[in-house]
Each structure stands twice: as structure tokens, then as C-alpha cells.
Amino acid sequence: MEFWHNRWVTEQIGWHRSEVNEMLVKHWSCLNLAPDAEVLVPLCGKSLDMVWLAEQGHKVVGLELVERAVESFFLERNMQPEKVTKGQHVRYKSPPFTVMQGDLFALKTNTFRADAWYDRAAMIALPDASRAAYVDQLRQQTKAGAVGLLITYAYPQHEMDGPPFALHDDDVRRFYAEGFDLEQLEQVELEDERGRGLSSITLSVFKITRT
Ligand SMILES: C[S@@+](CC[C@H](N)C(=O)[O-])C[C@H]1O[C@@H](n2cnc3c(N)ncnc32)[C@H](O)[C@@H]1O
């Protein structure tokens, strides 16, 4: 937890992008969502992808630990969200955006019943030991039949300390083995990322359906 606070306070947020994720734009339509669907964005940071999702007509629910990240998201769009304390979380609301600030793992069951979720740099930000609990939270905060888009990176873990932590396709299949259907939409070798000293790095995109 301290780790993420420090990253935001010292502005070491190298994962943050000034453009919308191209895999989101490319694959989102295959989730076949109604425009007014509620979309959960776990570990959302201040991602612009939330703005793109809102532009599709969706209600966007971000989950983010660090207050500074949430404040920045709203400040950068000149929004003054309503702020309400809800147990261990603070709910920021300015439609179509809601962001729950606090620990995702402390969120009570069925706080949300989202139609969909979007995971970019969320599951890969978590160490392997926290990932089963993360998938459990997705199950608890979404409706049966909800669909998700998951973007992952896989690289030899011993070649770099995380986060991001490598998430291999087989591990994705293992974590989502029960209660979910998986469809792999994309797998690409990222030649231009080798500069990080990694011998290989692969990006995968999955469509996940909660059964
Ligand atoms: C690698 S960043 C990715 C942010 C965003 N998904 C993006 O693509 O820009 C991971 C984010 O998760 C947040 N985070 C880490 N642990 C968390 C937790 N337990 N609950 C909620 N948010 C958390 C961090 O503060 C950080 O902003």
C-alpha cells in the first residue's frame, strides 16, 4: 500500500498514458454492451481509458487506493465530484463517473453489480498471491453474465522485478477457470519493448464472461 502512495506522491507513474489504450478501442465492441452499461475499472489510477468508456455512453466506476490519483482525475477535467465516506472508502461521484477511493480488497460484497469490467494494468500490478482474491472481488462486484476485457503482459519474471508482474496466458486460464468463460482475442510479441532488458514480452487480450 505504502508502495503505491509513494509512487503517486513522487509522481513516479510511468504506467499512466496520455492516450487511450489501443487494445481497448480495438476490442471493446466485441463485448456487445448496451451503451448505458455500468463498467467497473479496478485499480483505475487516473486513466484516460475511463473517459473513453464514458464517451461510449457507459457509467464508469473506478476503484483506486490513492486519494491523490482520484483527486487528480477529477481536477484534470475540472469536475467537482460529490464526496461521501462509505465505511473504509470515500465515494467520489460526478456522473457518469464514480470512483471509490480505498482498498479494493476491503470493498463489501455487492457494493456494485456492474455489467462489465475493464482491466488494464490492474491484475498485472498485483503479485501472484493477491490475484485469486482480486478475481473473487470481480465476481462479487459484477452481475452474472458480466463481461470483462483483460489486457496482460508476460515476460520472464526473473528478468525484472515487478510491478508489473508477469501474467502468462496459462495463469489467466487458471485464475478464471471457475465461474468464467475465456476467449483470447489477441496475442502479440512486443519487439520494441525489449529495450527494458527482457528477452521476450508478449501482450495478450482476453474477453472474459462471468457465467
Ligand atoms: C499500475 S497502476 C494502473 C492504473 C490504471 N489502470 C492505468 O492503466 O493507468 C495500478 C493502480 O492501482 C492502484 N492500487 C494498487 N493497489 C490497490 C488496491 N488494493 N486497491 C485499489 N487500488 C489499488 C495504485 O494506486 C495504482 O494507481
The ligand as an SDF file (V2000), in Angstrom:
LIG
                    3D

 27 29  0  0  0  0  0  0  0  0999 V2000
   -0.1780    0.2040  -12.4530 C   0  0  0  0  0  0  0  0  0  0  0  0
   -1.3630    1.3640  -11.9050 S   0  0  0  0  0  0  0  0  0  0  0  0
   -2.5510    1.2630  -13.2470 C   0  0  0  0  0  0  0  0  0  0  0  0
   -3.5720    2.3620  -13.2560 C   0  0  0  0  0  0  0  0  0  0  0  0
   -4.5590    2.3180  -14.4170 C   0  0  0  0  0  0  0  0  0  0  0  0
   -5.2160    1.0360  -14.5450 N   0  0  0  0  0  0  0  0  0  0  0  0
   -3.9010    2.7140  -15.7220 C   0  0  0  0  0  0  0  0  0  0  0  0
   -3.9620    1.9240  -16.6650 O   0  0  0  0  0  0  0  0  0  0  0  0
   -3.3620    3.8300  -15.8130 O   0  0  0  0  0  0  0  0  0  0  0  0
   -2.1330    0.4960  -10.5700 C   0  0  0  0  0  0  0  0  0  0  0  0
   -3.0400    1.3690   -9.7230 C   0  0  0  0  0  0  0  0  0  0  0  0
   -3.6910    0.5490   -8.7500 O   0  0  0  0  0  0  0  0  0  0  0  0
   -3.7730    1.2460   -7.5210 C   0  0  0  0  0  0  0  0  0  0  0  0
   -3.8830    0.2120   -6.4710 N   0  0  0  0  0  0  0  0  0  0  0  0
   -2.9100   -0.6130   -6.0260 C   0  0  0  0  0  0  0  0  0  0  0  0
   -3.3840   -1.4480   -5.0770 N   0  0  0  0  0  0  0  0  0  0  0  0
   -4.6970   -1.1640   -4.9240 C   0  0  0  0  0  0  0  0  0  0  0  0
   -5.7370   -1.6830   -4.0930 C   0  0  0  0  0  0  0  0  0  0  0  0
   -5.5060   -2.6700   -3.2150 N   0  0  0  0  0  0  0  0  0  0  0  0
   -6.9810   -1.1550   -4.2030 N   0  0  0  0  0  0  0  0  0  0  0  0
   -7.2380   -0.1520   -5.0950 C   0  0  0  0  0  0  0  0  0  0  0  0
   -6.2890    0.3790   -5.9090 N   0  0  0  0  0  0  0  0  0  0  0  0
   -5.0280   -0.1070   -5.8270 C   0  0  0  0  0  0  0  0  0  0  0  0
   -2.4870    2.0650   -7.4940 C   0  0  0  0  0  0  0  0  0  0  0  0
   -2.5690    3.1840   -6.6370 O   0  0  0  0  0  0  0  0  0  0  0  0
   -2.3310    2.4630   -8.9670 C   0  0  0  0  0  0  0  0  0  0  0  0
   -2.9260    3.7050   -9.2260 O   0  0  0  0  0  0  0  0  0  0  0  0
  1  2  1  0
  2  3  1  0
  2 10  1  0
  3  4  1  0
  4  5  1  0
  5  6  1  0
  5  7  1  0
  7  8  2  0
  7  9  1  0
 10 11  1  0
 11 12  1  0
 11 26  1  0
 12 13  1  0
 13 14  1  0
 13 24  1  0
 14 15  1  0
 14 23  1  0
 15 16  2  0
 16 17  1  0
 17 18  1  0
 17 23  2  0
 18 19  1  0
 18 20  2  0
 20 21  1  0
 21 22  2  0
 22 23  1  0
 24 25  1  0
 24 26  1  0
 26 27  1  0
M  CHG  2   2   1   9  -1
M  END
$$$$
